[in-house]
């Protein structure tokens, strides 16, 4: 059976370079770990929870690029629609 959502999801997955995909997966795993520790829902991500995590990253002396990568990874996951 033809499913437009699956076709779009496969297209989006193939649009990422392997290194970028790996970086996004790592950022999402860290985000999910943070959410689990704090009792938060990872996806869909609430803006206030993302801000809280960004503050956590800043306090942990993470780079600007780590925060930017997280934001890009979360946007990508939301675009893919892999959440309830």
C-alpha positions, 0 to 999 in steps of 0.5 A, a space after each residue: 500500500 502506498 503511504 505518502 508519509 512513509 515516502 516523505 520520511 524516507 526522502 527526508 532521511 536520505 537528504 541528510 549527509 551521514 555525518 549530519 545524521 549521526 550528529 542529529 541522532 546523538 543530539 536527540 539521544 542526549 535530549 531524550 536522556 535529559 527529558 527522561 531524567 526530568 520527567 519531560 516529554 521529548 517529542 513533541 518538544 515544548 519550547 519551555 523544555 528546550 529552553 531549560 535544556 539549552 540552559 543546562 547545556 550552557 551551564 555544562 559549558 557546551 559550545 554554541 554549536 552543540 546548542 545549534 545542533 540540538 535545535 536543528 536536530 529537534 526541528 528535523 525530528 518534528 519535520 519528520 513527524 516521528 512523535 505523537 
